[in-house]
Amino acid sequence: MKKEECFYLGKIVRKYSFKGELLAKLDTDEPEMYTNLESVFVDFNPNLVPFFIESSQLHKSTLLRFKLEDVDTEQDADDLIGAELYLPLDMLPKLDGDKFYFHEIIGYTAIDENFGEIGTIKNINDTTSQAIFEIERDGKEVLIPMIDDFIKKLDRDKKTILLQVPDGLIDLYL
């Protein structure tokens, strides 16, 4: 399995017990959805390594406490601290309406209600405090903050996203 075929679930943050149990900080608003997993991919020594999960439960509502098969000692657990966890993309819950996953809209055409077609979404920059659409138009980059009020409609069939951005914002880049 390659990282491109997976989504980031979270990161192992520390040991829980001397029997190899671990705690992971999950990157989700609904951690309870991931308490009954059979397996997980661990980013370990530049590869995604599959591990079967023997048991798991929520710990203090935000962390996942789990026991991996063949991780039975503190030393085994120490080797995994800091490792990232991944799951296959097909395990993501389906979203409907105007909700979307960032990876899902790459390649969609962005259209503004007033301006018209802006261009193709090439990336979502979520490294800043506000996520940003990175849109390519005729070799130029247009950056639009990903604000709920700007997003009017998502059309999965036509692969378009309809936006309503403040007048002049798009013109700044062209």
C-alpha positions as CSV (number, residue, x, y, z in Angstrom):
1,M,0.0,0.0,0.0
2,K,1.3,3.4,-0.9
3,K,0.7,6.7,1.0
4,E,-1.1,8.1,-2.0
5,E,-3.7,5.4,-1.6
6,C,-4.2,6.2,2.1
7,F,-5.3,8.9,4.4
8,Y,-3.6,10.1,7.5
9,L,-5.4,8.9,10.6
10,G,-3.1,10.1,13.4
11,K,0.2,9.7,15.2
12,I,1.3,7.4,18.0
13,V,2.2,9.7,20.9
14,R,3.2,7.5,23.8
15,K,3.0,4.1,25.5
16,Y,0.1,3.2,27.7
17,S,1.3,0.1,29.5
18,F,4.3,-2.2,29.9
19,K,2.5,-4.8,27.7
20,G,2.9,-2.9,24.5
21,E,-0.2,-0.8,24.5
22,L,0.0,2.6,22.7
23,L,-1.9,5.9,22.6
24,A,-2.5,7.7,19.3
25,K,-3.8,11.2,18.7
26,L,-6.3,10.9,15.9
27,D,-6.7,13.6,13.3
28,T,-10.5,13.5,13.3
29,D,-13.5,15.2,14.8
30,E,-15.1,11.7,15.4
31,P,-12.5,9.4,17.0
32,E,-15.2,7.0,18.1
33,M,-15.5,5.9,14.4
34,Y,-12.1,4.3,14.6
35,T,-12.4,2.2,17.8
36,N,-13.3,-1.1,16.0
37,L,-10.5,-1.2,13.4
38,E,-9.1,-4.6,12.4
39,S,-5.8,-3.2,11.1
40,V,-3.9,0.0,10.5
41,F,-0.8,0.9,8.4
42,V,2.1,2.3,10.4
43,D,4.7,4.6,8.6
44,F,7.7,2.8,9.9
45,N,11.2,3.0,8.4
46,P,10.0,4.7,5.1
47,N,7.4,2.0,4.5
48,L,3.7,1.6,5.4
49,V,3.7,-1.6,7.5
50,P,0.3,-3.3,8.2
51,F,-0.4,-4.2,11.8
52,F,-3.4,-6.1,13.1
53,I,-5.2,-4.5,16.1
54,E,-5.9,-6.8,19.0
55,S,-7.9,-4.3,21.0
56,S,-8.7,-0.6,21.0
57,Q,-10.8,1.9,22.9
58,L,-11.0,5.7,23.4
59,H,-8.9,7.1,26.2
60,K,-9.9,10.4,27.7
61,S,-12.2,10.9,24.6
62,T,-9.6,12.2,22.2
63,L,-6.9,9.5,22.2
64,L,-7.1,6.0,20.9
65,R,-5.7,3.4,23.2
66,F,-4.8,0.3,21.3
67,K,-2.8,-2.9,21.3
68,L,-1.1,-4.1,18.1
69,E,-0.5,-7.8,17.3
70,D,3.2,-8.7,17.9
71,V,3.9,-5.5,19.9
72,D,4.2,-7.1,23.3
73,T,6.9,-5.2,25.2
74,E,7.8,-1.7,26.2
75,Q,10.7,-1.8,23.8
76,D,8.5,-2.9,20.9
77,A,6.2,0.0,21.7
78,D,9.1,2.5,22.1
79,D,10.1,1.8,18.5
80,L,6.6,2.9,17.3
81,I,6.3,6.2,19.2
82,G,6.1,9.1,16.8
83,A,5.0,6.9,13.9
84,E,2.1,8.0,11.8
85,L,-1.0,5.9,11.2
86,Y,-2.8,5.5,7.9
87,L,-5.9,3.8,6.5
88,P,-6.9,3.1,2.9
89,L,-8.9,5.9,1.2
90,D,-11.9,3.7,0.7
91,M,-12.3,3.6,4.5
92,L,-13.1,7.3,4.6
93,P,-16.8,7.9,5.4
94,K,-18.7,9.2,2.4
95,L,-19.6,12.9,2.6
96,D,-22.6,14.4,1.0
97,G,-23.8,17.9,0.2
98,D,-21.2,20.6,0.2
99,K,-18.8,18.8,2.6
100,F,-15.6,17.4,1.1
101,Y,-12.2,16.0,1.9
102,F,-9.3,18.1,0.7
103,H,-7.8,15.3,-1.5
104,E,-11.2,14.8,-3.1
105,I,-11.5,18.2,-4.9
106,I,-8.0,18.3,-6.4
107,G,-8.6,18.6,-10.1
108,Y,-12.1,20.2,-9.7
109,T,-12.9,23.4,-11.6
110,A,-13.4,26.4,-9.3
111,I,-16.1,28.8,-10.5
112,D,-17.0,32.2,-9.0
113,E,-20.6,33.4,-9.2
114,N,-19.5,36.8,-10.5
115,F,-16.1,36.2,-12.2
116,G,-17.0,32.9,-13.9
117,E,-14.5,30.0,-14.2
118,I,-11.4,30.7,-12.1
119,G,-9.4,27.6,-12.9
120,T,-8.4,24.1,-11.7
121,I,-7.8,23.4,-8.0
122,K,-4.2,22.1,-7.8
123,N,-3.8,21.9,-4.0
124,I,-5.2,22.7,-0.7
125,N,-2.7,24.5,1.6
126,D,-3.7,23.6,5.1
127,T,-0.3,24.5,6.7
128,T,-1.6,28.0,7.6
129,S,-4.2,29.0,10.2
130,Q,-6.7,29.3,7.3
131,A,-6.8,26.6,4.6
132,I,-6.4,28.0,1.1
133,F,-7.5,26.8,-2.3
134,E,-4.5,26.9,-4.7
135,I,-6.1,27.4,-8.1
136,E,-4.2,27.4,-11.4
137,R,-5.4,29.7,-14.2
138,D,-3.4,30.1,-17.4
139,G,-0.1,29.4,-15.6
140,K,-0.9,31.8,-12.7
141,E,-1.7,30.8,-9.1
142,V,-4.9,32.2,-7.5
143,L,-5.2,31.8,-3.8
144,I,-8.6,31.8,-2.2
145,P,-9.2,31.3,1.5
146,M,-11.4,28.2,2.2
147,I,-14.2,29.9,4.1
148,D,-17.6,28.2,4.5
149,D,-19.3,31.4,3.4
150,F,-17.4,31.4,0.1
151,I,-18.4,27.9,-0.8
152,K,-21.9,27.9,-2.4
153,K,-22.2,24.5,-4.1
154,L,-20.1,21.4,-4.7
155,D,-21.0,19.3,-7.8
156,R,-19.3,15.9,-7.6
157,D,-20.7,14.7,-11.0
158,K,-19.4,17.8,-12.9
159,K,-16.3,18.1,-10.7
160,T,-16.9,21.8,-10.0
161,I,-17.1,23.9,-6.9
162,L,-19.1,27.1,-7.0
163,L,-17.6,30.0,-4.9
164,Q,-18.7,33.5,-4.1
165,V,-15.6,35.5,-3.2
166,P,-15.3,39.2,-2.5
167,D,-15.1,41.4,-5.5
168,G,-11.5,42.1,-6.6
169,L,-9.9,39.1,-4.8
170,I,-9.4,37.0,-8.0
171,D,-8.2,40.1,-9.9
172,L,-5.3,40.5,-7.5
173,Y,-3.7,37.5,-9.0
174,L,-4.4,38.1,-12.7
